[in-house]
């Protein structure tokens, strides 16, 4: 499974029966030793959260942001006349704008996938399915195999239903925003 070029990088390979991937295949784990040729530099601004732009849509929010930005720009306006370094000046202005925005608007957290529709019922069904799989692997009988396959179908059915219901709720919300002519929220909700 590994090309001859990378064969010397493989240290150890094992299969893992306890990992459940709803298949009759088993997970294969490998220890690999690789040398990284060079470290990648992170782009500036990576890891920052998105600004909560809903707070600045009102007139009061705009005024607060403008006042905070003016105050911060006054604080950083210590430019020596003899040395005009444009890159340093741009960096200072950019950091000031970002800092003022974060102070006034704050940041929003990016929601993880499946958080909205994946609930306690899904978690319980998956736990039952995993327990049935463990029993099936310990004692391979036709009954334990059939019970496991039945639970796999049930889990897929419940998760698909929850996901479909959540998607329908999102579509209804988007339709409501379109009727109310809330363009910014409408396009944000489409993502």
N, C-alpha and C positions, 0 to 999 in steps of 0.2 A: 504494500500500500504506500510505501515511501520510496521516492526516487533514490537512485544510487548516490546521488550527490549529498543527500541528507541522511543516509543510512547510519553514518557514524554518530549522528546527533541523538539517536534513540538510545535511551539508557535502559528503560524497563517498560514492558507492555503487559497489561492484565485486563481481564474482563470483569465486569461488575454486575452481578445478578440482582443486587438490591435496588438499583436505580430503575424507576418505573417510567417507561416511555410508551406505554400502551401498545406494545408490539411483542412479537415472539423473538425479537432480536435482543441482544444484550449490549450494554454500553461497553466500549473498549477505552481504557484509560492508558495513557502513555506518558512517561517522563521523558522530556526532551531537553537537551542542553544546546542552546543556541547562543551565538555571539551577536550582539547588536552592533551594527557597524557605526551608527551615529545616532545621537539623541536628537529628537525632533524638538524644535522650539515651539512653544505655545504662542498662539496669536494673542495680542493684547486684547483684553476684555473677555477672554474665554473664562468660563466658570461663573461669570456674573449672571445674576438673575435678570429677568426682563423687568423693565420699569412698569409700575402699575399706572398706566396712562389714563385710566378712568378718573383718577383724582384731579387731573389737570384740565379736564374738559370744561369744568365750570369756571366762571369768571374769577371767583375767589381763589381757586387753585392756580389759575394763571398768574394772578397778582402775587400770590405767595412765592411761586417759583421765580418770577421775575425779580422780586425783592431779594430773595436768597441768592440768586445768581449775581445780582449787582453787588451785594455785600461780599460774596466770595471773590469776585473779580477785583474789587478794591483791595482786598487782602493780598492778592497775588500780583498786584501791579507794582512790583519792585524791580523794574527793569533798569539795568545800568546803561547809561547812554553810550558808553564806550564799546560795549560788547553786545551786538545785536545778533544773537543766534536764533534764527528762525525756527529750527527744529525744536529747540528748548521752549521757545515762546508758544509754539503750537501745542506741544505736549502739556504745558501748564494750563493753557486755555481748555484743552480737551478734558483734562482731569478735573478742572473746576466745573465744567458743564455737567459732567457725569456725577460728581460728588453732590452738586446742588440738586440734581434730579433725584438721586437716591435719597437725599435727606427729606425732600418735600413729598415725593411720590412713593417712596419705598420700592421694594421689589416684590414681584409675584413669584411663587414657586411653580415650577413646571410639573403638572400632574403626571403621575406614572400611568402606564398603560394598564387597563383593566380595573383600575381602582374604583371607578364609578359603578360598574355593574357586578363585580365579583364580590359577593357577600357571604354571610355565614352559612347559608344553605349550600352554596357551591363548595365551600371549604369542608363541610361535613360530608357531603357526597364523595368528594375526592379522598377524604380520610378513610371512608368505608371501602372505597375501591382499592386503595393502597393496602389496607389490611387484608382484603380478599386476595390480592396478588401475593402478599407475603405468605398467606396460608396455602395458596396454590403452589408456590415454589417449595414449601416445606413438604407438602404431601400432594404429589401430582396425581389427582384422581379426576375422572370425568366430571363429577359433581362440582368440585372446586373450580375447575376450568370454566364450566358453564356459568357458575355464580359470578366469577370474575368478569366474563364477557358481558353478562347482563348488567353488571354495575358500570362497566365501561360505556355501554350504550346509554344508560340512565344519566351518567355524568355529562356526556356529550349533549344529550337532550336538554338537560337543565341549564347548562352553560350557554347553549345556543339560544334558548328561550330568553334568558336574562339579557344576553347581549342584544338580541333583537328588540326587546322591550326598551332597553336603554337607547338604542339607536332611534327608535320611534319617538321617544321623549325629546331627544336632541332635534330631530326633524320638526316636531311640533313647535319647539322653542324658536328655531330658525324661522319658521313660517310666521310665527307671532311677531318676531322682530321685523320681518319684511312688511307685514301689515301696518306696524307702528311707524314705519319709515325710520328706523334706527339703523342707519347704514353702517356706522363704525362697528357697532355690536354685531350686526348681521354678518359682515365679512370676517370679523374675529371668530364668530361661532362656527363659520364654515370650515375653519382649519381644524 
